[in-house]
Amino acid sequence: MPEIASQPPAAGQGYRPPQQAGTPSTREDLRAVMAARRDLGPEYEDALVDSFLDKLDVEIAARVRNEVAAQIGHQPMPGRRPKDSSVGVALGSLGIGIPLTAIAAGAANGPGLLLAWGGIVAVNLAYALSRRTHR
């Protein structure tokens, strides 16, 4: 049975690799290995395949390094803290607290004021406790 690698494609019927099968240099390397195999014969096939696989290993390692570097680039830098949403909760509490203080003090005097600020403190305390359990 003749080997497929040793048979040249029929005229006009060359093999078309699927899209994204490799970079142009990888395709050229493979074509060169196949041409060398035709020129040198089957006794050099193992050496040619090993050489091509070594080049392919180097290319795959480079792609993996680039992908890892890209993924690491999207992570926060070590030593830098991510944005803390507790600042937003604190500022929101103060923003709501000012008009709520005026309304509560005007409508119910001291007890209304204590109730309004008790609610604000309870919301902030609940938020702080929930953040502690998620860490």
C-alpha positions as CSV (number, residue, x, y, z in Angstrom):
1,M,0.0,0.0,0.0
2,P,1.6,3.3,-1.0
3,E,2.1,6.0,1.6
4,I,-0.1,9.1,1.3
5,A,2.7,11.5,2.2
6,S,4.8,10.2,-0.8
7,Q,2.0,10.8,-3.3
8,P,1.8,14.3,-4.8
9,P,-1.7,15.7,-5.1
10,A,-3.4,15.4,-8.4
11,A,-3.3,18.5,-10.6
12,G,-5.7,21.2,-9.3
13,Q,-6.7,19.0,-6.3
14,G,-4.2,20.1,-3.7
15,Y,-5.0,19.6,0.0
16,R,-6.7,22.7,1.6
17,P,-6.2,22.8,5.3
18,P,-9.1,24.0,7.4
19,Q,-9.0,27.7,8.4
20,Q,-6.9,28.5,11.4
21,A,-5.0,25.3,11.0
22,G,-1.7,27.0,11.8
23,T,0.3,30.1,11.1
24,P,1.8,30.6,7.6
25,S,5.2,29.6,8.9
26,T,3.9,26.4,10.3
27,R,2.3,25.5,7.0
28,E,5.5,26.3,5.2
29,D,7.5,24.2,7.6
30,L,5.1,21.3,7.1
31,R,5.4,21.6,3.3
32,A,9.1,21.8,3.5
33,V,9.2,18.6,5.6
34,M,6.9,16.8,3.1
35,A,9.1,17.9,0.2
36,A,12.3,16.8,2.1
37,R,10.7,13.5,2.8
38,R,10.0,13.0,-0.9
39,D,13.6,14.0,-1.8
40,L,15.3,12.0,1.0
41,G,13.1,9.0,1.1
42,P,11.3,7.1,3.9
43,E,14.5,6.3,5.8
44,Y,14.7,10.0,7.0
45,E,11.0,10.2,7.9
46,D,11.4,9.8,11.6
47,A,14.1,12.5,11.8
48,L,12.0,14.9,9.7
49,V,8.9,14.3,11.8
50,D,10.8,14.8,15.0
51,S,12.3,18.0,13.7
52,F,8.8,19.3,12.7
53,L,7.3,18.3,16.0
54,D,10.1,20.2,17.9
55,K,9.3,23.3,15.9
56,L,5.6,22.8,16.6
57,D,6.4,22.4,20.3
58,V,8.2,25.8,20.3
59,E,5.3,27.5,18.6
60,I,2.7,26.0,20.9
61,A,4.8,27.0,24.0
62,A,5.1,30.6,22.6
63,R,1.3,30.7,22.1
64,V,0.6,29.5,25.6
65,R,3.1,32.0,27.1
66,N,1.3,34.8,25.2
67,E,-2.1,33.6,26.3
68,V,-1.0,33.4,29.9
69,A,0.6,36.8,29.7
70,A,-2.7,38.2,28.3
71,Q,-4.7,36.6,31.1
72,I,-2.3,37.8,33.8
73,G,-2.6,41.3,32.3
74,H,-6.3,41.3,33.1
75,Q,-5.8,40.5,36.8
76,P,-5.1,43.2,39.4
77,M,-1.5,43.9,40.2
78,P,-0.2,42.1,43.4
79,G,-0.2,44.5,46.3
80,R,-3.0,46.7,44.8
81,R,-6.4,46.3,46.3
82,P,-9.4,46.0,44.0
83,K,-12.0,48.8,44.2
84,D,-13.9,48.6,47.5
85,S,-17.7,49.1,47.2
86,S,-17.9,49.9,50.9
87,V,-16.9,53.5,50.1
88,G,-20.0,53.8,47.9
89,V,-22.2,52.4,50.7
90,A,-20.8,54.8,53.2
91,L,-21.2,57.8,50.9
92,G,-24.7,56.7,50.0
93,S,-25.6,56.4,53.6
94,L,-24.4,59.9,54.3
95,G,-26.2,61.2,51.2
96,I,-29.5,59.6,52.3
97,G,-28.8,60.5,56.0
98,I,-28.8,64.2,55.6
99,P,-32.3,64.6,54.1
100,L,-33.6,61.8,56.3
101,T,-32.3,63.6,59.4
102,A,-34.2,66.7,58.4
103,I,-37.5,64.9,57.7
104,A,-37.3,62.6,60.8
105,A,-36.4,65.5,63.2
106,G,-39.1,67.7,61.7
107,A,-41.8,65.0,61.8
108,A,-41.0,63.0,65.0
109,N,-38.3,65.0,66.8
110,G,-35.8,62.9,68.8
111,P,-37.3,59.5,68.4
112,G,-37.7,59.9,64.7
113,L,-34.0,61.0,64.5
114,L,-32.9,57.9,66.4
115,L,-35.0,55.6,64.3
116,A,-33.7,57.1,61.0
117,W,-30.0,56.9,62.0
118,G,-30.6,53.5,63.7
119,G,-31.8,52.2,60.3
120,I,-28.7,53.7,58.5
121,V,-26.4,52.1,61.0
122,A,-28.2,48.8,60.7
123,V,-27.8,48.8,56.9
124,N,-24.1,49.6,57.1
125,L,-23.6,47.0,59.8
126,A,-25.4,44.3,57.7
127,Y,-23.3,45.2,54.7
128,A,-20.0,45.0,56.7
129,L,-21.0,41.6,58.1
130,S,-21.9,40.3,54.7
131,R,-18.6,41.4,53.2
132,R,-16.7,39.7,56.1
133,T,-18.4,36.3,55.3
134,H,-17.6,36.6,51.6
135,R,-13.9,37.1,52.0
